[in-house]
Amino acid sequence: MRVLVGGGTGFIGTALTQLLKARGHEVTLVSRNPGPGRITWDELAMSGLPRCDAAVNLAGENILNPLRRWNESFQKEVLSSRLETTQILAKAIIKASQPPKAWVLVTGVAYYQPSPTAEYDEDSPGGDFDFFSNLVTKWEAAARLHGESTRQVVVRSGVVLGRGGGAISQMLLPFRLGLGGPIGSGHQFFPWIHIADLAGILVHALEASHVQGILNGVAPAPTTTNAEFAKALGTVLGRPAFLPLPSVVVQAVFGRERAVMLLEGQKVVPRRTLATGYQYSFPELGAALKEVIA
Ligand SMILES: NC(=O)c1ccc[n+]([C@@H]2O[C@H](COP(=O)([O-])OP(=O)(O)OC[C@H]3O[C@@H](n4cnc5c(N)ncnc54)[C@H](OP(=O)(O)O)[C@@H]3O)[C@@H](O)[C@H]2O)c1
């Protein structure tokens, strides 16, 4: 297949591109910056969809950048970087004379309301209770196509664990120094997925013609809390991980609204992902962390 990947220069996109190429597919990236093997968003909006068999969108301003204050202008960037890129791709697909066979979007489990008791699968309600859940609703709506010619899949991802990026890259230094530990109470759920599995689910969604609709991109392991995650990371690194990061510090750095992403969590199960036949490479947290740290 020829696959067009919006935001494919990033953390998940790099892993996805490697896996697609290893499976014999061709990849063209859509980026803000021109370069070999890329087109820009402006070119895509002006010239329409290049010939491709499938499209994916991964573009989005990094929400948990601790150097950016959670103010109105940053919130607008977080929103527009996702909605506008998704709209450009969706419009290009609608206008294409030969529409791609598959169109896949990665959103997040922030769609589901954090809760210490509820368990969410792909059919559970959500998407209407705070900034991030509303963002996911608008983002998924921006991707929606009417008509049957292109198969549509949305992968709601948990925290992606992989080398060289994502949440772990920010946690490693304090944990290596023995200063790691649970965030806030540590009781909140921590839905996670190894990057090889997220890339694997995306390729499964692109290749398998029976896959359609929402898939939860989380590991099938028994649900992990933030404290269990911190303990497992400390164990893999051979370091103590008992120092809690107080909620007030997280709120001061990230702002109250954004801090919810770290201080609260959802119990999410990949019921449909498993039912579609996807087989996980890293279903267990310990093995996933060992691979990331190795
Ligand atoms: N990583 C996770 O744990 C996780 C979890 C759940 C959901 N997701 C979602 O999955 C997607 C990909 O995640 P990722 O970790 O791979 O992200 P990433 O590496 O931070 O960014 C992906 C790409 O988005 C583009 N981008 C960044 N800021 C942009 C902006 N303001 N406007 C337009 N494009 C922009 C960049 O491409 P160019 O510089 O080439 O334009 C970047 O390479 C994101 O939408 C993210 O919200 C990620």
The ligand as an SDF file (V2000), in Angstrom:
LIG
                    3D

 48 52  0  0  0  0  0  0  0  0999 V2000
    2.3180    9.8020   22.7110 N   0  0  0  0  0  0  0  0  0  0  0  0
    1.2650    9.4260   23.4370 C   0  0  0  0  0  0  0  0  0  0  0  0
    1.3930    8.8930   24.5720 O   0  0  0  0  0  0  0  0  0  0  0  0
   -0.1400    9.6310   22.9000 C   0  0  0  0  0  0  0  0  0  0  0  0
   -1.2330    9.1190   23.6290 C   0  0  0  0  0  0  0  0  0  0  0  0
   -2.5240    9.3080   23.1420 C   0  0  0  0  0  0  0  0  0  0  0  0
   -2.7230   10.0100   21.9530 C   0  0  0  0  0  0  0  0  0  0  0  0
   -1.6460   10.5010   21.2740 N   0  0  0  0  0  0  0  0  0  0  0  0
   -1.8920   11.2720   20.0550 C   0  0  0  0  0  0  0  0  0  0  0  0
   -1.2340   10.6570   18.9660 O   0  0  0  0  0  0  0  0  0  0  0  0
   -0.7600   11.6500   18.0700 C   0  0  0  0  0  0  0  0  0  0  0  0
    0.7260   11.4170   17.8230 C   0  0  0  0  0  0  0  0  0  0  0  0
    1.4210   11.4220   19.0550 O   0  0  0  0  0  0  0  0  0  0  0  0
    3.0210   11.5700   19.1280 P   0  0  0  0  0  0  0  0  0  0  0  0
    3.4080   11.2510   20.5270 O   0  0  0  0  0  0  0  0  0  0  0  0
    3.6570   10.8500   17.9880 O   0  0  0  0  0  0  0  0  0  0  0  0
    3.1430   13.1520   18.9070 O   0  0  0  0  0  0  0  0  0  0  0  0
    4.4110   14.0760   18.6270 P   0  0  0  0  0  0  0  0  0  0  0  0
    5.6160   13.2930   18.3290 O   0  0  0  0  0  0  0  0  0  0  0  0
    4.4940   15.0830   19.7490 O   0  0  0  0  0  0  0  0  0  0  0  0
    3.8840   14.9230   17.3700 O   0  0  0  0  0  0  0  0  0  0  0  0
    3.4700   14.3300   16.1690 C   0  0  0  0  0  0  0  0  0  0  0  0
    3.6390   15.3160   15.0490 C   0  0  0  0  0  0  0  0  0  0  0  0
    2.6520   16.3450   15.0910 O   0  0  0  0  0  0  0  0  0  0  0  0
    3.1330   17.4450   14.3560 C   0  0  0  0  0  0  0  0  0  0  0  0
    2.8180   18.6710   15.1020 N   0  0  0  0  0  0  0  0  0  0  0  0
    3.2810   19.0580   16.3210 C   0  0  0  0  0  0  0  0  0  0  0  0
    2.7900   20.2590   16.6630 N   0  0  0  0  0  0  0  0  0  0  0  0
    2.0010   20.6460   15.6260 C   0  0  0  0  0  0  0  0  0  0  0  0
    1.2280   21.7990   15.3680 C   0  0  0  0  0  0  0  0  0  0  0  0
    1.1610   22.7990   16.2450 N   0  0  0  0  0  0  0  0  0  0  0  0
    0.5490   21.8580   14.1930 N   0  0  0  0  0  0  0  0  0  0  0  0
    0.6090   20.8490   13.2930 C   0  0  0  0  0  0  0  0  0  0  0  0
    1.3370   19.7310   13.4660 N   0  0  0  0  0  0  0  0  0  0  0  0
    2.0150   19.6410   14.6290 C   0  0  0  0  0  0  0  0  0  0  0  0
    4.6460   17.3160   14.2110 C   0  0  0  0  0  0  0  0  0  0  0  0
    4.9690   17.0620   12.8420 O   0  0  0  0  0  0  0  0  0  0  0  0
    5.7520   18.1520   11.9340 P   0  0  0  0  0  0  0  0  0  0  0  0
    6.7140   18.8810   12.8390 O   0  0  0  0  0  0  0  0  0  0  0  0
    6.4420   17.2990   10.9210 O   0  0  0  0  0  0  0  0  0  0  0  0
    4.7200   19.0480   11.3550 O   0  0  0  0  0  0  0  0  0  0  0  0
    4.9500   16.0940   15.0590 C   0  0  0  0  0  0  0  0  0  0  0  0
    5.9970   15.3010   14.5500 O   0  0  0  0  0  0  0  0  0  0  0  0
   -1.0540   13.0110   18.7060 C   0  0  0  0  0  0  0  0  0  0  0  0
   -2.2060   13.5490   18.1340 O   0  0  0  0  0  0  0  0  0  0  0  0
   -1.3100   12.6740   20.1600 C   0  0  0  0  0  0  0  0  0  0  0  0
   -2.2380   13.5490   20.7800 O   0  0  0  0  0  0  0  0  0  0  0  0
   -0.3590   10.3290   21.7110 C   0  0  0  0  0  0  0  0  0  0  0  0
  1  2  1  0
  2  3  2  0
  2  4  1  0
  4  5  1  0
  4 48  2  0
  5  6  2  0
  6  7  1  0
  7  8  2  0
  8  9  1  0
  8 48  1  0
  9 10  1  0
  9 46  1  0
 10 11  1  0
 11 12  1  0
 11 44  1  0
 12 13  1  0
 13 14  1  0
 14 15  2  0
 14 16  1  0
 14 17  1  0
 17 18  1  0
 18 19  2  0
 18 20  1  0
 18 21  1  0
 21 22  1  0
 22 23  1  0
 23 24  1  0
 23 42  1  0
 24 25  1  0
 25 26  1  0
 25 36  1  0
 26 27  1  0
 26 35  1  0
 27 28  2  0
 28 29  1  0
 29 30  1  0
 29 35  2  0
 30 31  1  0
 30 32  2  0
 32 33  1  0
 33 34  2  0
 34 35  1  0
 36 37  1  0
 36 42  1  0
 37 38  1  0
 38 39  2  0
 38 40  1  0
 38 41  1  0
 42 43  1  0
 44 45  1  0
 44 46  1  0
 46 47  1  0
M  CHG  2   8   1  16  -1
M  END
$$$$
